[in-house]
């Protein structure tokens, strides 16, 4: 635009000089034509700003990660005058959405009494709630003197659900199943966990399998219980965003939440009494006992947001001080501090079974996250025999390996 004005001023000075040195009809007309061009151009762009109409829509508001959403915008010229060129600015980040089909929409010219329809298909790369579509329509006059921005455009939000993967970790499965066996309901006086064993029968839940004995004899063996089992797992999801940039935070949060989704699905599928805790202004809690309850966890984990404030340790203490019941505690966090390590060690001394799940740093590929804990915290956890599982997502599974 600056270049256009510089060229215009030079041309205006040249025609003025020509008109002065060689007076005549042609030199005078040339000077006045060049003089009024910006005024005509300004009038035309202002008219175009108020004359055109637009409408837009999306074909879906709720989708799963990896699915496509189609955004459609229509630009209408109801007048009999050719309007100025338009260009569109899309609010969607390139990192959030993979563009499948890109329209040539950098310079859109709408003929008189006509309309232009543009469609953009996007593949959603990360879970969460996002705005998509056009946030600005930019008008440029034909000569390049002026630019106007139109922003009175309806915004659309979509909810992207995380991808559901199968949890693969025999070690964690055994820990959860063995810990659930060690807790007897309060309404029984019999302190033995089980009184007999028998051959596995179709329909027996995983938490009734005697894993150690099954491994020794080479076939599944189930346990007969003398009392009612209370197999409870409390999952604590750390919603601290680690002060990452907005786009890096989206990648990190997506990875952590998808691991949580896989774990919750595994627990509910095996009919384990599951409680999920996370901080969202206050401490939030979801609970379920079977796969029928998974949908409410899935909906909430799709919407969950991470924050700059870190009150994770306080959340754990507040919950467990109120709900003083034996259970398996699973920590999902990428910020294992010395203070958190000491907290988890105290919980273990109080007879809680404690496990930690962290993201595999190499899989994340984020420069600002080099490790999940400093060396002192890792040493404290290792000497207290609190297992740390590194989470890595494959195409259809979430693999947990011992750190």
N, C-alpha and C positions, 0 to 999 in steps of 0.2 A: 504493500500500500504506500509506503514512504517513497519507494522507487517510482511509483506511478505519479505521485505529486511532484517529485523532482523533474521528471520528464515533462509533465504538464506545464510547470512554471517556465522551463526552458523554451518549450514551444510557444507559450504565451508571449514571452519576451522577444522571441525571434519574430513572431508575426507583428508584434508592436513595433519593432525596429524596422521591419519591412514596410509596414504601413506608413511609417514616418519618413523613410528614405525614398520610397517609391509609392507615393499616394496613388490610389486608384480603387476601382470597384472590387477587384479580386482580393487585394490585400486587406481592404476594410472588412469584407465579408469573412475572410479567413480569421481575422482577429476576433470578430464578434462571435463567430461560431465556436471557436475554441474557448472564448470567455464564458459562454453560457453552458458548456457541456457539464460541468460539475453540478449546476443548479438543476438541469434536466435530469441528470443521473440521480441526484438526491430525491427529487420528486418521485421518480420511478420506483426507487427502492422503498420509500415510505408507503407508496400506494400498494406495492407488492406485499409489504408487511401486514397491512390491514385487510388485503383482499383475499389472500389464500386461506384455505381451510385444511384441517388435518384430523385424522382419526387413527387410532392404533389399538391393537389387541394382541393377546397371546393365546395359544391353543391349550395350555395347561398351566395350572398354578401349583400343583404338587407332582413331583417326579422323583425318580430314584437316580442316584449318582450314575452317570454314564448314559442316561437317556437324553433324548433330544427335546428341545422346546422351540417352537416356531413363533417368531415375532413378526407381525405384519403392520406396516404403516402406509396410510394413503394420504397423498398430497393432492388437493383439488384446487383448480383455478376456475371459479364460477364466472369470471369476467371475460370480456371480449378482447382484452389486451394481453399480449405476451408478457409474462412476469419475469423478474430477474432470476438468475440461477440460484439454486438452493443446494446446501450440503448438510449432511446429518452427522451429529456427534453422538456416539453410542456410550451409554454409561457403563456397560459391562466391561470388566477387566479381562484382558487376554489370558491371564493366569486362571481366572475362575471358569472361563468358558472356552472350549475349542470350537472355532468357527468352521463349520462344514462348507457353507456356500456363501461367498461374499458377493454382494451386489455392487455394481459400479455406481455408487451413490455420492461420489465426491463433487459432481456438478450435475444437478438435476434441473432440467428446463421443462416447465409445464406449459404446453400450448394453451391457447384460449379455449374456454369451454371444454376442458379435458381434465383427466386425473392421471396420476402415476402411483402404482402400487409396488411397494418394495417388501420383500420377505427375507428374513434372515433366520437361518436354522443354526442353533447353538447346541453343543454337547456340554452338559454341566459336569465339571471336573471335580467339584468339592461339595460336601454337604453343607447345609446351612440355609439361612434366609437371605435372599439377594434381590436387589432391584435390577431389572433388565430393560433394555430398549433405548430409545432416543431421549436424551435430556435437553438437547438444544438443536434447533434448526437455524442454520447460519445462512443469511442472505448476503449476496455480494452483487454489486451493480456490474454491468457489463464492462465498464472501463476500469474497474478496480479502485475507485476513489473511496467508496464507503462499504462498511460492513455492519449489519445488524444481527442481533441474536434474539431468537424467539424461544422462550422457555416455558410457556404456559401449556405444558404437555402432560397428559395423564401418565403417571408412573405405575409400573406393574411390579409386584413382588412375587417371587416363587419360593416354595419350600422344597429343598433338595434333601431327600432322605439318604442316609449313609448306606454304603454297600454292605450287605449281610454276607459274612463269610463263615465257614465252618472253623471252629476252634480246634487246633491241633497241638496238644501238649499232654503227653501221657503223664509227665511228672506232676503237672498242676492238677490233672484229673485225679490222680491218686491222693494228692494232698487234700483236695476238697472232699473226696469220698471218705478217706480215713478220718478226717477231722469231724465229719458229720456223724460218724459212728460213735464218737467218744462223748456225745452229748445226749443225756437221757432227759425226757420230759419231767417236769416237776411233780406230776401226779402219780409217779411210780416210786415204790420203795425199794425195788430191786436194783442194786447198784451194778449188776453185771450188764454188759452191753448186749451180748447175745448168748443164747444157751445151747445152740446146736448149729450144725451146718448141713446143707443138703445140695443136691445137684441143681444147677441153674435151670430155671424154667422160663419159657418165653413170657415176656411181660414183667419179669422182675426188674425193678429199677437198678440203675448202675450203683447207687449207694448201698445196695444190699449185697453186692459182690464182694467176696473176701479176696482181695487182689493178691495178697502175698501167697495165700494157699493155692489160689488158681494158677499162679506163676510156677509154683513148685510141681504140681501134678499135671499141668498142661491142659486143663480144662476149667471152665467157669464153675465156681462153687459159690452158692448163696448162703446167707446167714439167716437163721431164725431168731427173732428178737423176743426177749421176755417182756419188753415194755415198748412204749411208743417212742420213736426217734424224733428229736427236734433237730433237723439238719438245716442250719441257718448260715448263710453267708452274707456279710455286710461289705458292700463295695463302696469305696470312697473315691470319687473322681475329683482330681485337682483341677480347678478351673482358673488357675493362674496362667496368664498368657506370656509370662517370662519377658515382658517388655519387647517383644518382637515387632518388626514392621507389620503393617496391616496384611500384606500379601503373604509374608512368611508365617504370620500367626494363623492364617487360614489353612495353610498346608499342615502346620503342626497340630492344630485343633482337630482337623479332619482325621489325621492319623490316630490320635489318641482316642477320639470318640469312636472310631470304627473298631478299635480293639475292645473298648468297653461294650459295644453292641454285640460283638462275637461272644464275649464272656457271659453277658446277661442271657443271651439266647441259649448258650450251653447249660447254664444253671437252671433256667426255667424248663428247658427241654427234659432235664433229668429230675424235675419236680423238687428242686431244692428251694427252700424258703429263702428268697432273695430280697435284700434291701439295698437300694442305691441312694447315696447321699452326695450332694454337691451344693456349692454355695452360689446363690443367685439373689443378691441383696440379703436374704436370710438363708438359713439352712433348709434345703429342699429334700424331700424324701419320697421315694417311690418304692412300693413293695409288691411282690407277686409270688405265687407258689407253683404256677404251671405255665405251659406255653400259651394258654389262653390270655395270660396277662402281658405277653410280650409287646403287644401293639402300643400300650400306653408308655412303656419304656422307649420304644422305637420312635414314637412321636416326639417325646420330650428330648431325646438325645439328638434328634434332627434340628430342634430349635435352640438348643442350649448355646449360651454365649460365654466366652472367657473374659476375664477382667484383669486390670493391672494390680489390684489389691490381692494380697496373699494372706489368708486367714485359715489355711488348710489344717494346721496343727490344732488350732482352737476348735475347728469343726469336729475333728476326730474326738477330742477330749469331751466336748459338750455332748455329743451323741452317746458315747460309751459310758459317760458318767450317769446319764439319765436312763439308758437302756442297759442295765448291768446284767447281761445274759451271755452265756458262753456261746461262741460262734467262731467262724472263720472270717478274719478280716483281710480283705484284699485292697491294697493301695494302688491306684493307677495315677502315676505322676511322673513328670520329667524333672522335678526339682527336689531331689533327695538331699536335704541339708543335714548337717550334724544334729541340729535340734530335732528334726523329724526322725532321724535314725534313733536317737535316744528315746523319743516318744514310743516308737515301735518296739524297742527293746523292753521298755516298761510294760507294754501290753503283753508281750510274750511271757514276762515273769508273772503276769496276772492270769496266765493260762489261756490266753487267746492264741489261736493259730494264725500267724501273720504271713502274708505273701505280698510281694511287690511286683508290679508290672510297669515296665518302662518302654519307651520307643527305641528301636534300634537306630543309633545315631547315623550309621552309614546309610540306612534306608531313607532317613529323613532328608539328607543332603541339604541341610541348612547350616550356613557358616556360623550363625550365632549360637548354635547348640552343638557343643563339642563333646559333652558328656552329660550323664544323668545325675552325677554326684561327684563331690570331691573325694580325694583318696582317704581322708579320715572317716567320712561317712561310710564309704565302701568297706573299710577295715572293721568298723564297729558292727556293721550288719553281717559281715562274713564270720567274725568271731562269735556272734550270737546265733549263727546258723539260721538267719532269716533269708529265705530264698528270694532272689531277684530274677525275674523272667524278662528277657529281651523280646519285644514284640516286633514281628515282621510280617507284612501283608503280601501274600501272593495273589494270583488272579482270583482264586475261589476259596482261599483258606487264610486263616491267621495263625501263624506258627509262633509258639513261645519257646524260646530256648533259654537255658540257665546261663546267667551272666557270670 
